[in-house]
Amino acid sequence: MTTDAIDVRYEEPAASWWALLFGPGFALVGILFEVLTPGPVLFPVWLIAALALTGFTAMWVYARKRYAVVRLTSELLRQGEESLPVERIAAILDEHDEGESGTEDDSAARPPRASRVLGGGLAAPRKYDELPLRLDDGRVVLAWARDGQALRTALRELLSA
């Protein structure tokens, strides 16, 4: 066990290799259906279907594992392919820091709409919560997680220590 594995404060692995069983499972069900019904059993067609589905699923799982992973350790916040040293995070902007009331006085505290998204994407992945972070140089970046509140809690605990 590595020290990095022990040190994980929050993690979203994004996908599992178990999804690769979908293609062969689908083909097996198709073959069983053809065996139990009158007519020919098209083994080559089901083999091609299993290989094609497994190939597309492998690409999907690989992409998710590479670009949609969220991992927080005491030293790094990893978002997709990008890793941000935790020491660079100056503050976590809360909902009340974002100026939700819409008055002009709150506009100075609101993160800019063009904040850079961590992980290299143009926007946070779909169905993920955004978490604005102020860095030590004053810039605001957007972190993201499926469970934004859990990531916020883990970051707060880490920054307060």
SULHURA-V431652 format. One record per residue. N is the residue number from 1. RES is the residue in one letter. D_CENTER is the distance of its C-alpha to the mean C-alpha in whole Angstrom. Layout:
n:res:d_center
N:RES:D_CENTER
N:RES:D_CENTER
This chain:
n:res:d_center
1:M:24
2:T:22
3:T:23
4:D:19
5:A:18
6:I:20
7:D:19
8:V:15
9:R:15
10:Y:12
11:E:9
12:E:6
13:P:7
14:A:5
15:A:9
16:S:12
17:W:15
18:W:17
19:A:16
20:L:19
21:L:22
22:F:21
23:G:24
24:P:26
25:G:26
26:F:27
27:A:30
28:L:31
29:V:32
30:G:33
31:I:35
32:L:37
33:F:37
34:E:39
35:V:41
36:L:42
37:T:43
38:P:46
39:G:46
40:P:44
41:V:41
42:L:39
43:F:38
44:P:37
45:V:35
46:W:33
47:L:32
48:I:31
49:A:29
50:A:27
51:L:27
52:A:25
53:L:23
54:T:22
55:G:21
56:F:19
57:T:17
58:A:17
59:M:16
60:W:13
61:V:12
62:Y:12
63:A:10
64:R:7
65:K:8
66:R:9
67:Y:7
68:A:3
69:V:4
70:V:5
71:R:9
72:L:12
73:T:15
74:S:19
75:E:19
76:L:15
77:L:12
78:R:10
79:Q:7
80:G:7
81:E:10
82:E:12
83:S:13
84:L:15
85:P:18
86:V:18
87:E:22
88:R:21
89:I:20
90:A:23
91:A:22
92:I:19
93:L:20
94:D:21
95:E:22
96:H:25
97:D:25
98:E:23
99:G:27
100:E:26
101:S:30
102:G:30
103:T:33
104:E:34
105:D:34
106:D:31
107:S:30
108:A:30
109:A:27
110:R:25
111:P:22
112:P:23
113:R:21
114:A:21
115:S:18
116:R:16
117:V:13
118:L:11
119:G:9
120:G:12
121:G:11
122:L:14
123:A:12
124:A:9
125:P:7
126:R:9
127:K:10
128:Y:8
129:D:10
130:E:11
131:L:13
132:P:16
133:L:17
134:R:20
135:L:21
136:D:24
137:D:26
138:G:25
139:R:22
140:V:20
141:V:16
142:L:13
143:A:10
144:W:7
145:A:6
146:R:7
147:D:10
148:G:11
149:Q:14
150:A:13
151:L:12
152:R:15
153:T:17
154:A:16
155:L:16
156:R:20
157:E:21
158:L:20
159:L:22
160:S:25
161:A:26
